Amino acid sequence: GVKNYFKEKYGRETVFIPNGVSAAEPESADLIKQKFNLDKDGYILYLGRLVPEKGIQYLIDAYNNINTSKKLVIAGGSSDTAQFEYELKTSAQDNESITFTGFVQGKLLRELYSNAYLYVLPSDLEGMPLSLLEAMSYSNCCLTSDITECADVMGDAGIVFRKSDADDLRKKLQFLCDNPIVVNSYKEKSADYICKKYKWDDIVQKTLQVYKAK
C-alpha cells in the first residue's frame, strides 16, 4: 500500500522490504503470574501503543459484552495520548477482568506472547504491524481488523473482523472463546506460516541487495 502511494502521489518507484521475524522460543508464565496473576491460555492479549488508531476502544467494548472466564490484558504505554489512556481505563474500570500492564519488554514481553489464549489487534490504521508478526511467531491465534495491512500479513493463518465494528469483534471473540479447538488449529500453523513468509534471513538479504544496487 505504501509503495503504491509513493508511486501514485509522487511518481516515485520504491523498494518494498517487509518487516522480518524469527521463530520464537516460548516461555512459561512465571513473571506474568507473579505480577498480574495470569496463567497460560487464561487471557486475551492486546500488545501495542495506547493510541486511538489501534482500535483498543472497540476491544474493550466488545470484551465487556462477551461471556468468558478469560481475562483481557492490554499491554503497552501511551504515546503522547494520556487523555486517551485515561478514557480507556475509565471504560474498563467496572470490569475487574481487564488488566493494563503498562509498557513491557524483555522476559515479561516474551511471557505475555507465549501464554496468551488469543492475540487481538483491532487497528483502524497500520503500516506493517511488527507486533502481529511477533505474536504469530509465538504460535498465537490472531484476530485482527480486516484492513489490508493486517489481513495480508496473516493470510489464512488468522481471523479478521470488520474494521471499527465492535459488535462484529464481539461475535468473533465470543466464538473463539467458546471454541478452543478452532483456536488451537490456528496456533498450530501460525508460527510456521509467518516465519516462512517473513523469514528474517531473507529480509536481510533483500536489504543488502538494495544497498549494493546503489
C-alpha positions as CSV (number, residue, x, y, z in Angstrom):
1,G,0.0,0.0,0.0
2,V,2.8,2.5,0.9
3,K,4.7,1.6,-2.3
4,N,1.6,2.3,-4.4
5,Y,1.0,5.6,-2.5
6,F,4.5,6.9,-3.4
7,K,4.0,5.8,-7.0
8,E,0.6,7.5,-7.4
9,K,1.3,10.6,-5.3
10,Y,4.9,11.4,-6.3
11,G,5.6,9.2,-9.3
12,R,8.5,7.6,-7.5
13,E,9.4,3.9,-7.6
14,T,10.3,2.4,-4.2
15,V,11.5,-0.9,-3.0
16,F,9.2,-2.7,-0.6
17,I,11.0,-4.7,2.1
18,P,8.7,-6.1,4.8
19,N,9.4,-6.5,8.5
20,G,11.1,-9.8,9.3
21,V,10.7,-12.3,12.1
22,S,12.4,-15.3,13.5
23,A,10.9,-18.3,15.2
24,A,10.4,-17.6,18.9
25,E,11.1,-19.8,21.9
26,P,8.0,-19.8,24.2
27,E,8.4,-19.1,27.9
28,S,6.4,-20.3,30.9
29,A,4.1,-18.0,32.8
30,D,6.4,-17.0,35.7
31,L,6.7,-13.2,35.8
32,I,3.2,-12.6,34.5
33,K,1.8,-14.9,37.2
34,Q,3.6,-13.0,39.9
35,K,2.9,-9.5,38.6
36,F,-0.6,-9.9,37.1
37,N,-1.9,-13.3,38.2
38,L,-2.0,-14.5,34.6
39,D,-2.0,-18.2,33.6
40,K,-1.3,-19.9,30.3
41,D,-4.3,-19.6,28.0
42,G,-6.1,-17.6,30.6
43,Y,-6.2,-14.3,28.8
44,I,-6.8,-12.4,25.6
45,L,-3.9,-10.1,24.7
46,Y,-3.6,-6.7,23.0
47,L,0.0,-5.5,22.8
48,G,0.9,-2.1,21.3
49,R,0.8,1.6,21.9
50,L,-2.3,3.1,23.5
51,V,-3.4,5.4,20.7
52,P,-6.8,5.9,19.1
53,E,-5.9,4.4,15.7
54,K,-5.2,1.0,17.3
55,G,-8.9,0.5,18.0
56,I,-8.5,-0.6,21.6
57,Q,-11.8,1.2,22.5
58,Y,-13.6,-1.4,20.2
59,L,-11.8,-4.2,22.0
60,I,-12.8,-3.1,25.5
61,D,-16.4,-2.5,24.3
62,A,-16.6,-6.0,22.7
63,Y,-14.9,-7.7,25.7
64,N,-17.4,-6.0,28.1
65,N,-20.2,-7.7,26.3
66,I,-19.0,-11.3,26.0
67,N,-19.3,-14.3,28.4
68,T,-15.9,-15.7,29.2
69,S,-13.7,-16.5,32.1
70,K,-10.6,-15.3,30.2
71,K,-9.1,-12.0,31.2
72,L,-8.3,-9.2,28.9
73,V,-4.7,-7.9,29.0
74,I,-3.9,-4.5,27.4
75,A,-0.1,-4.2,27.3
76,G,1.7,-1.1,26.2
77,G,2.2,2.5,27.1
78,S,0.6,5.7,25.8
79,S,2.3,7.8,23.1
80,D,1.6,11.5,24.0
81,T,-2.0,10.4,24.5
82,A,-2.6,10.5,28.3
83,Q,-6.2,11.6,27.8
84,F,-6.9,8.6,25.6
85,E,-5.3,6.2,28.1
86,Y,-7.5,7.8,30.8
87,E,-10.6,7.2,28.7
88,L,-9.7,3.6,28.0
89,K,-9.2,2.9,31.7
90,T,-12.4,4.7,32.5
91,S,-14.3,2.4,30.1
92,A,-12.7,-0.6,31.7
93,Q,-13.0,0.4,35.4
94,D,-16.1,-1.7,36.1
95,N,-14.6,-4.9,34.8
96,E,-12.0,-6.5,37.2
97,S,-11.0,-8.9,34.4
98,I,-9.3,-6.2,32.4
99,T,-5.6,-5.5,33.2
100,F,-3.5,-2.7,32.0
101,T,0.2,-3.7,32.3
102,G,1.8,-0.5,31.1
103,F,4.9,-0.7,28.8
104,V,6.5,-4.1,28.8
105,Q,9.8,-5.5,27.4
106,G,12.2,-8.4,27.8
107,K,11.1,-11.5,29.6
108,L,7.8,-10.0,30.6
109,L,7.0,-9.3,26.9
110,R,8.0,-12.8,25.9
111,E,5.9,-14.4,28.5
112,L,2.8,-12.4,27.5
113,Y,3.2,-13.5,23.9
114,S,4.0,-17.1,24.9
115,N,1.0,-17.7,27.1
116,A,-2.0,-15.9,25.5
117,Y,-5.1,-17.7,24.5
118,L,-5.7,-15.2,21.7
119,Y,-3.9,-12.1,20.4
120,V,-6.1,-9.3,19.1
121,L,-5.1,-6.3,17.0
122,P,-8.2,-4.2,16.3
123,S,-6.5,-1.3,14.5
124,D,-8.1,1.2,12.1
125,L,-4.8,2.1,10.7
126,E,-1.4,0.3,10.4
127,G,1.8,0.2,8.5
128,M,3.0,-3.3,8.8
129,P,2.5,-4.3,12.4
130,L,5.6,-5.9,13.8
131,S,3.6,-6.9,16.9
132,L,1.4,-9.1,14.7
133,L,4.4,-10.9,13.2
134,E,5.8,-11.4,16.7
135,A,2.5,-12.7,18.1
136,M,2.3,-15.2,15.2
137,S,5.9,-16.2,15.7
138,Y,4.9,-17.3,19.2
139,S,2.2,-19.6,17.8
140,N,-0.7,-17.4,18.7
141,C,-4.1,-17.5,17.2
142,C,-4.6,-13.9,16.0
143,L,-7.7,-11.9,15.5
144,T,-7.3,-8.5,13.7
145,S,-9.4,-5.9,11.9
146,D,-9.8,-6.6,8.1
147,I,-7.6,-3.8,7.0
148,T,-5.2,-4.9,4.2
149,E,-2.1,-4.2,6.3
150,C,-3.2,-6.9,8.8
151,A,-5.2,-9.3,6.6
152,D,-2.3,-9.6,4.0
153,V,0.2,-10.4,6.7
154,M,-1.9,-13.3,8.2
155,G,-3.4,-14.8,5.0
156,D,-5.5,-17.8,6.0
157,A,-3.4,-18.3,9.2
158,G,-5.5,-15.8,11.2
159,I,-9.0,-14.4,11.6
160,V,-10.5,-11.0,10.8
161,F,-13.4,-8.8,11.9
162,R,-14.9,-5.8,10.2
163,K,-12.8,-2.7,10.9
164,S,-14.3,-0.3,13.5
165,D,-17.2,-2.7,14.2
166,A,-17.2,-3.5,17.9
167,D,-20.2,-5.8,17.5
168,D,-18.5,-8.0,14.9
169,L,-15.4,-8.1,17.1
170,R,-17.7,-9.2,20.0
171,K,-19.1,-12.0,17.9
172,K,-15.7,-13.2,16.8
173,L,-14.3,-13.0,20.4
174,Q,-17.2,-15.0,21.7
175,F,-16.9,-17.6,19.0
176,L,-13.2,-18.1,19.7
177,C,-13.6,-18.2,23.5
178,D,-16.2,-20.9,23.0
179,N,-14.2,-22.9,20.5
180,P,-10.7,-23.8,21.8
181,I,-10.3,-26.4,19.1
182,V,-10.5,-23.7,16.4
183,V,-8.1,-21.5,18.4
184,N,-5.6,-24.4,18.7
185,S,-5.9,-25.1,14.9
186,Y,-4.7,-21.6,14.2
187,K,-2.0,-21.8,16.9
188,E,-0.6,-24.9,15.2
189,K,0.0,-23.2,11.9
190,S,0.7,-19.5,12.7
191,A,4.4,-19.7,13.6
192,D,5.4,-21.8,10.6
193,Y,3.4,-19.7,8.2
194,I,4.7,-16.3,9.4
195,C,8.3,-17.4,9.8
196,K,8.4,-18.8,6.2
197,K,6.6,-15.8,4.7
198,Y,8.7,-13.1,6.5
199,K,11.9,-15.0,7.3
200,W,14.3,-12.6,8.9
201,D,17.3,-14.0,7.0
202,D,15.5,-13.4,3.7
203,I,14.7,-9.8,4.7
204,V,18.3,-9.1,5.5
205,Q,19.4,-10.3,2.0
206,K,16.8,-8.1,0.3
207,T,18.0,-5.1,2.3
208,L,21.6,-5.8,1.4
209,Q,20.7,-6.1,-2.3
210,V,19.2,-2.6,-2.2
211,Y,22.3,-1.1,-0.7
212,K,24.6,-3.0,-3.2
213,A,22.5,-1.8,-6.1
214,K,23.1,1.9,-5.3
